[in-house]
Amino acid sequence: MTSGGNTGAQVIPQGRSRLPARPVVGIIAALLLVEAASHLPAAIRAGLRHGTRGYWVATTKRCERSACTWSGSFESPKGHVVLSSAQYIGRIPVAAHAGTSLPALFPGGSGLVFPPTGSDLWISLLVMLVLAVGGLYWASRPLVARYLRDRKPSP
C-alpha cells in the first residue's frame, strides 16, 4: 500500500540554490575569532582585577530599535581623562544620563572598562574562541585535505 501524501522531502525550486554553508560558517568563525582574541587579554586582566582604577563617565546614549548602548570616557580618580572612548562592560543603572559616573577598572589593551569587582567576560570569550576555531576547522577541512592530497608526490 502506498501513501499519496507529502513524503516530507524538501524540494528546492530549479534556478535557486542554497547558500553554501562552509564559506558562511568560515567567515562567521573568522570574525568571531578576531573579536574574541582582541578582547580576551583585557577580559582576563579584568577577571584578575588588574588594571587602573577610576571612573567611567557616561557621555552618549545610542538606541536602535529596543536596544540602547552607552559610550563614555574613563577618568582617573583625580579627574584626568585616561581613555576618551570607553565601553563599560557591566550593569549601567536604568536612571543613567550623560554625566553619570560609575566606579570602573581599566585593564588596558582595548576600549573596554569593567566594574572594579572584576568580570567573568573572559569565560564567554574563551568559549567563543573555541567555537570559532571549531567552525574554522569544519569550514576549511575539505580545502586543507584537497591541498595536502594534491601536494602529495606521485610514485
C-alpha positions in Angstrom: 0.0 0.0 0.0 1.4 3.4 -0.9 0.8 6.7 0.6 -0.3 9.5 -1.7 0.6 12.3 0.7 3.6 14.5 1.2 6.8 12.5 1.9 8.4 15.3 3.9 11.2 15.7 1.4 12.2 19.3 0.7 12.2 20.3 -2.9 14.3 23.2 -4.0 12.9 25.0 -7.0 15.1 25.0 -10.1 17.1 28.1 -10.5 17.5 28.7 -6.8 20.5 27.4 -4.8 21.1 27.2 -1.1 23.7 29.4 0.5 26.9 27.3 0.8 27.3 26.5 4.5 31.1 26.1 4.8 32.1 29.5 3.5 29.4 31.2 5.6 30.5 29.3 8.7 34.1 30.0 7.9 33.5 33.8 7.6 31.5 34.0 10.7 34.0 31.9 12.6 36.9 34.1 11.4 35.0 37.2 12.6 34.3 35.6 16.0 37.9 34.6 16.3 39.2 38.1 15.7 36.6 39.6 18.1 37.3 37.1 20.9 41.0 37.2 20.5 41.2 41.0 20.6 39.2 41.4 23.8 40.4 38.2 25.7 43.6 39.6 27.2 41.8 42.7 28.7 39.0 40.5 30.0 41.4 38.1 31.7 43.2 41.0 33.4 39.8 42.4 34.5 38.9 39.0 35.8 42.0 39.1 37.9 41.1 42.7 38.9 44.4 44.0 37.4 44.4 47.5 35.9 43.9 51.2 36.6 41.0 52.1 38.9 39.0 55.2 38.2 35.5 56.2 36.9 33.6 55.6 33.8 31.6 58.7 32.8 28.6 58.3 30.5 28.7 60.7 27.5 26.4 59.4 24.8 23.4 57.1 24.6 22.6 55.5 21.3 19.4 53.5 20.7 18.5 51.2 17.8 15.0 49.7 18.0 14.7 48.5 21.6 18.4 48.2 22.4 20.4 51.1 23.8 24.1 51.4 24.4 26.1 54.0 26.3 29.5 55.3 25.3 31.7 57.2 27.8 35.1 58.0 28.9 37.4 56.6 31.6 38.9 59.0 34.1 41.4 58.7 36.8 40.3 59.4 40.4 41.8 62.9 40.0 39.5 63.6 37.0 42.1 63.2 34.2 40.7 61.5 31.1 42.7 58.3 30.5 40.5 57.0 27.7 38.2 59.2 25.8 36.1 56.4 24.2 35.3 53.6 26.5 32.6 50.9 26.6 31.5 49.9 30.2 31.1 46.1 30.5 28.8 45.9 33.4 25.3 46.9 34.6 24.5 50.5 34.0 21.7 51.9 36.1 18.4 52.5 34.3 18.4 56.1 35.5 21.8 56.8 33.9 22.2 60.0 32.0 25.0 61.9 30.4 27.4 62.7 33.2 26.6 59.6 35.3 29.8 58.3 36.9 30.5 54.7 37.8 33.5 53.2 39.6 35.5 51.3 37.0 38.6 49.3 36.2 40.6 49.8 33.0 42.8 46.7 32.3 44.4 48.3 29.3 44.7 47.0 25.8 41.2 47.8 24.5 38.4 50.3 24.8 36.7 48.2 27.5 36.3 49.2 31.1 34.9 46.9 33.8 33.3 47.1 37.2 36.0 47.3 39.9 34.9 43.9 41.3 36.2 42.3 38.1 34.4 40.4 35.3 33.8 36.9 34.1 33.6 38.0 30.4 36.8 36.1 29.8 34.8 32.8 30.1 32.4 33.8 27.4 35.2 35.0 25.2 37.1 31.7 25.7 34.0 29.7 24.7 33.6 31.9 21.7 37.2 31.4 20.8 36.9 27.6 21.0 33.7 27.7 18.9 35.4 29.9 16.3 38.4 27.6 16.0 36.0 24.6 15.6 34.0 26.4 13.0 37.1 27.3 11.1 38.3 23.7 11.3 35.0 22.4 10.0 34.8 25.0 7.2 38.4 24.6 6.0 38.8 20.8 6.4 37.9 19.9 2.8 40.1 22.6 1.4 43.1 21.6 3.5 42.6 17.9 2.7 42.4 18.6 -1.0 45.5 20.8 -0.8 47.5 18.1 1.0 46.3 15.4 -1.4 47.3 17.5 -4.4 50.8 18.2 -2.9 51.5 14.5 -2.2 54.2 13.4 -4.6 53.1 10.7 -7.1 55.2 7.5 -7.3 
